[in-house]
Amino acid sequence: MSTGHGEKVMQKPIGEYAAYLKNLIPADIPDAYELKPMFKNISSEENIRSGVIAFRDFLYVFCDRLISDGHLYVKPQNTRNPLDYPFLNHINQLLLDIGYDGRLNESGESLFITEIPSFTARKPQIPVSKQMEYLRFLALCDFTFTGIDLDAKTFHITDGLLEVTCPNAPMMPTGLKALSIAAVKLWVRFHNNADKLYRFDYRVMKAEDTDVTGILKDIIHSQPENIQRFALELHQRYMDMGMTCTVINDNATHFAYAYTKNSRRILSPRDIYSRRVWEFDVSLKYGYCLVVRTKHTDRYADVIETFPIYLREKIAAGYGCDRKLRNEPCQGGCQGIRIPIDDSTAAMKRDIELWLDHEQGTIGLRKKRLIRF
């Protein structure tokens, strides 16, 4: 699912990546939902739900700090993975260590930890030279560390016990504890870095499965109303037609749509993704896109001729390896025909529906729905 193919590219400034992450943070979190049994011995369900919201609010502060000051900590690198920011990877590991290994006090407002594994292992995951810098950065984001000297050059717990609190969001330690357990034990991994807390996948903690429509709403909430309406109506149309949608997070967020009812076995999200006909993609590199994997355009060439010229040209260009087809650098062309979702795309909604219906062979099943106004 990664489209780098080994080619080095220059990273975006960390502030741009932080703005992208901030847009993906769910704006609306339910006030009440039942948790999986494994979380009920951490704290009360009410405290955990409050802690999840507090962690969401921390992420807003964290991203704002990166947007304003991130350039002081991170310089863009020429790399094969444009989303590989060591600073963010290390902060994520530090947060996971504190949350997963820390012990909550009775009120749920403090985490106590005797050592930070990524700091103190025989071969530390986080370089000794950077450890205090990362703690100081978290302190700028409302973390308070009692039991260490933040002005010191090296990490040392004064009396063998470090207390972590967040004065402006008292229940945040509880949220960090629960989310760290979810990240380690429940999040589906497609790449080694897929358990990042920045994904904020609190939904896996819920006892009931989350409706994928709700996840899509969360992902597109920052977009204009006509774009949200376009995405949600297209999603619902093909769910009603019997397609399965799976959500995958790697270097992008994918909502992949495939027909799976005739499968003789239970399909994993990766299986469904491999069978996708089309998808919504959200990524730092491409933004919000519709990606279609056409196979049958020769069967409805007369219909394609009725489409707007932009859509006709996109379909005619096809998809595949950019280097082999057009002798161009990799642009993710192997994933499908990529169409940015903007006002002009939303205006072509009827044409896009007609295209997808013909491509999937559902035209005979849904004639009434294809009446064009």
C-alpha positions in Angstrom: 0.0 0.0 0.0 3.0 2.3 0.3 3.8 4.0 -3.0 7.4 5.0 -2.4 9.0 2.1 -4.4 12.4 3.0 -2.9 12.5 6.5 -4.4 13.8 9.2 -2.2 11.6 12.3 -1.8 11.9 15.5 0.3 9.6 15.5 3.4 7.0 18.1 4.0 7.8 20.5 6.9 6.7 19.0 10.1 4.2 21.8 10.6 2.3 20.7 7.4 2.2 17.2 8.6 0.9 18.3 12.0 -1.9 20.3 10.2 -2.8 17.2 8.2 -2.9 15.1 11.4 -5.0 17.7 13.2 -7.6 17.6 10.4 -8.0 13.8 11.0 -8.7 14.1 14.7 -12.3 13.2 15.4 -14.2 16.3 16.3 -17.3 14.6 17.8 -16.7 11.8 20.3 -19.8 10.1 21.9 -20.5 10.9 25.5 -21.5 7.3 26.2 -20.3 3.9 24.9 -19.6 0.6 26.4 -16.0 -0.5 26.6 -14.5 -3.9 26.0 -14.0 -5.9 29.2 -10.2 -5.7 29.1 -10.4 -1.9 29.8 -12.8 -2.1 32.8 -10.0 -2.8 35.3 -8.1 0.3 34.4 -10.6 2.8 35.8 -14.3 3.6 35.7 -15.8 3.7 32.2 -16.8 7.4 32.8 -13.1 8.2 33.7 -11.8 6.4 30.6 -14.3 8.2 28.3 -13.3 11.5 29.9 -9.6 10.6 29.5 -10.1 9.8 25.8 -11.6 13.2 25.2 -8.7 14.8 27.2 -6.2 12.9 25.0 -8.0 14.2 21.9 -7.6 17.7 23.3 -3.9 17.1 24.0 -3.5 16.1 20.4 -4.9 19.5 19.3 -2.3 21.2 21.6 0.4 18.9 20.4 -0.3 19.6 16.7 -0.6 23.4 17.3 2.8 23.4 19.0 4.3 21.5 16.0 2.6 23.9 13.6 4.1 26.9 15.4 7.5 25.6 16.6 8.1 22.2 14.9 10.7 23.7 12.6 12.9 24.2 15.6 12.9 20.4 16.3 12.6 18.8 12.9 14.3 19.5 9.6 12.8 17.9 6.4 14.9 14.9 5.2 15.4 13.4 1.8 14.0 9.9 2.5 12.2 6.9 1.0 9.4 7.3 3.5 8.1 10.8 3.5 6.1 10.3 6.7 9.1 8.9 8.7 9.8 11.7 11.1 12.1 10.3 13.9 11.0 13.1 16.2 7.3 12.0 16.0 8.3 8.3 16.2 10.3 8.9 19.3 7.6 11.0 21.0 5.0 8.3 20.2 7.2 5.6 21.7 7.8 7.8 24.8 4.0 8.3 25.2 3.4 4.5 24.7 6.0 3.7 27.4 4.4 6.1 29.9 0.9 5.0 29.2 1.5 1.2 28.9 4.1 0.8 31.7 2.8 3.5 34.0 0.6 2.8 37.0 -2.5 5.0 37.5 -3.3 6.3 40.9 -6.7 5.9 42.4 -8.1 9.1 41.0 -6.8 8.4 37.5 -5.1 11.8 37.4 -1.5 10.6 37.7 0.7 7.9 36.1 3.7 6.6 38.1 6.6 4.9 36.4 9.9 3.7 37.6 11.7 3.6 34.3 11.0 4.4 30.6 12.0 1.3 28.6 12.8 3.2 25.4 15.2 5.4 27.5 16.8 2.8 29.8 17.1 -0.4 27.6 20.5 -1.7 27.0 20.2 -0.3 23.5 17.8 2.6 23.9 15.2 3.1 21.2 15.4 6.8 21.9 18.9 8.3 21.7 20.2 9.5 25.0 21.0 12.9 23.5 17.4 13.5 22.6 15.6 12.1 25.7 15.4 15.3 27.7 14.5 17.3 24.6 11.4 15.1 24.1 10.3 15.4 27.7 10.7 19.2 27.6 8.6 19.3 24.4 5.8 17.3 26.1 6.1 19.8 29.0 5.2 22.5 26.5 2.1 20.6 25.7 0.8 20.5 29.3 2.6 17.5 30.7 4.1 17.8 34.2 6.9 15.5 35.2 7.6 15.3 39.0 10.7 13.4 40.0 13.1 14.6 37.3 15.0 17.8 36.5 13.9 18.9 33.1 16.9 21.2 32.8 19.3 18.4 33.2 21.3 17.1 30.3 20.5 13.4 30.9 17.5 11.5 32.1 17.5 10.6 35.8 14.6 9.9 38.1 15.5 11.5 41.4 13.9 9.2 43.9 13.2 6.2 41.6 9.6 7.2 40.9 8.4 9.6 38.1 4.9 11.1 38.3 3.2 12.2 35.1 0.2 14.6 35.3 -1.6 17.1 33.0 -2.9 20.0 35.2 -5.2 21.4 32.5 -6.7 18.0 31.6 -6.6 16.0 34.8 -8.0 12.8 33.2 -5.5 12.7 30.4 -3.3 10.1 32.1 -6.3 7.7 32.2 -6.9 8.3 28.5 -3.2 7.8 27.7 -3.2 4.5 29.7 -6.3 3.1 27.9 -5.2 4.2 24.4 -1.7 2.8 24.9 -3.1 -0.6 25.8 -5.4 -0.3 22.7 -2.4 0.6 20.5 -0.3 -2.3 21.7 -2.9 -5.0 21.9 -5.7 -4.1 19.5 -4.7 -1.9 16.6 -4.4 -3.6 13.3 -0.9 -3.2 11.9 -0.1 -2.9 8.2 3.3 -1.4 8.8 5.6 -1.3 11.8 4.6 2.3 12.6 0.8 1.7 12.4 0.3 1.8 16.2 1.0 5.5 16.5 -1.1 7.2 19.1 -1.6 10.1 16.6 -4.0 7.8 14.9 -6.2 8.1 17.9 -8.2 5.0 17.2 -10.3 5.0 20.4 -13.0 3.1 18.6 -11.3 -0.2 19.0 -11.9 0.1 22.7 -15.7 0.0 22.2 -17.6 -3.2 22.9 -19.6 -2.8 19.8 -18.1 -2.5 16.3 -18.0 1.1 15.0 -20.1 1.8 11.9 -17.6 2.7 9.1 -19.9 5.6 8.1 -19.1 7.2 11.5 -15.4 6.8 10.8 -15.8 8.4 7.3 -17.7 11.3 8.9 -14.8 11.8 11.3 -12.2 11.8 8.5 -14.1 14.4 6.3 -15.4 16.6 9.0 -12.9 19.4 8.2 -14.0 19.5 4.5 -16.7 21.9 3.0 -20.3 20.7 3.3 -20.6 19.8 -0.4 -17.5 17.6 -0.2 -18.8 15.9 2.9 -22.1 15.3 1.2 -20.5 13.9 -1.9 -18.4 11.4 0.0 -21.1 10.3 2.3 -23.7 9.8 -0.4 -21.3 7.9 -2.6 -20.3 5.7 0.4 -24.0 5.0 1.2 -24.9 4.3 -2.4 -22.5 1.5 -2.7 -23.0 0.1 0.7 -26.7 -0.2 -0.2 -25.6 -2.0 -3.4 -24.0 -4.7 -1.3 -20.3 -3.6 -1.3 -18.1 -4.1 1.8 -16.0 -1.1 3.0 -12.9 -1.6 5.1 -10.7 1.1 6.6 -6.9 0.8 6.4 -4.3 3.1 7.9 -0.8 3.1 6.5 0.8 6.1 5.0 -2.7 7.2 4.2 -6.2 6.4 5.4 -8.1 4.2 2.9 -11.8 3.5 2.7 -11.7 0.6 0.2 -14.9 -0.8 -1.4 -15.2 -4.4 -2.8 -17.8 -7.1 -3.4 -17.2 -9.9 -0.9 -20.5 -11.7 -0.5 -19.5 -14.6 -2.8 -16.3 -15.2 -0.8 -16.0 -18.7 0.6 -13.9 -17.6 3.5 -13.8 -14.8 6.0 -11.8 -11.9 4.5 -9.3 -9.8 6.4 -9.1 -6.1 5.8 -6.0 -6.7 3.7 -8.0 -9.2 1.6 -10.8 -6.8 1.1 -8.3 -4.0 0.1 -6.7 -6.3 -2.5 -10.2 -6.8 -4.1 -11.1 -3.1 -4.0 -12.9 -1.6 -7.0 -12.5 1.9 -5.7 -11.6 3.8 -2.6 -11.5 7.1 -0.8 -7.9 8.1 0.1 -6.8 10.7 2.5 -3.0 11.4 2.6 -0.5 14.2 3.2 0.8 13.8 -0.3 -2.4 13.8 -2.3 -5.1 15.2 0.1 -8.6 13.8 -0.3 -9.0 11.7 -3.4 -11.2 9.2 -5.2 -9.2 6.2 -6.6 -10.7 3.9 -9.1 -9.3 0.6 -10.4 -11.0 0.3 -13.8 -11.1 -3.0 -15.7 -14.0 -2.9 -18.1 -14.0 0.5 -19.8 -14.1 -1.1 -23.2 -17.6 -2.4 -22.4 -19.1 1.0 -21.9 -17.0 3.3 -24.1 -20.2 5.0 -25.4 -21.2 6.0 -21.9 -17.7 7.4 -21.2 -18.2 9.7 -24.2 -21.0 11.4 -22.3 -18.7 12.4 -19.4 -17.1 15.8 -18.9 -13.7 16.1 -20.7 -11.7 16.0 -17.5 -13.2 12.6 -16.5 -12.8 11.2 -20.0 -9.2 12.2 -20.1 -8.5 10.6 -16.7 -10.2 7.4 -17.7 -8.4 7.3 -21.1 -5.0 7.7 -19.3 -5.6 4.6 -17.3 -3.5 3.5 -14.4 -0.4 1.6 -13.6 3.3 2.1 -12.9 4.1 5.8 -13.7 7.6 4.9 -14.8 6.5 2.2 -17.2 3.5 3.9 -18.6 4.7 7.5 -18.9 8.4 7.4 -18.0 7.6 9.7 -15.0 8.6 9.5 -11.3 6.3 7.4 -9.1 3.1 9.2 -8.3 1.2 6.2 -6.9 -0.3 5.5 -10.3 -0.4 1.7 -9.6 -3.1 2.3 -7.0 -5.7 3.4 -9.6 -7.1 6.5 -11.4 -6.7 9.2 -8.8 -9.1 12.1 -8.8 -8.8 14.9 -6.2 -12.0 15.5 -4.4 -12.9 19.2 -4.8 -15.9 21.3 -5.9 -15.5 20.2 -9.5 -15.5 16.5 -8.5 -18.6 16.9 -6.4 -20.3 18.6 -9.4 -19.6 15.4 -11.4 -21.3 13.1 -8.9 -23.9 11.7 -11.3 -21.2 11.0 -13.9 -19.0 9.3 -11.3 -21.9 7.2 -10.1 -22.6 6.1 -13.7 -19.0 5.3 -14.2 -18.7 3.2 -11.1 -22.0 1.4 -11.7 -20.9 0.4 -15.2 -17.4 -0.6 -14.0 -18.9 -2.9 -11.3 -21.5 -4.4 -13.6 -24.4 -3.2 -11.4 -26.0 -1.2 -14.2 -28.7 -3.8 -14.8 -29.5 -4.1 -11.1 -30.0 -0.4 -10.5 -31.5 1.1 -13.6 -33.9 3.3 -11.7 -31.1 4.8 -9.8 -29.2 5.8 -12.9 -31.8 8.3 -14.1 -29.8 11.4 -14.9 -31.3 14.8 -14.2 
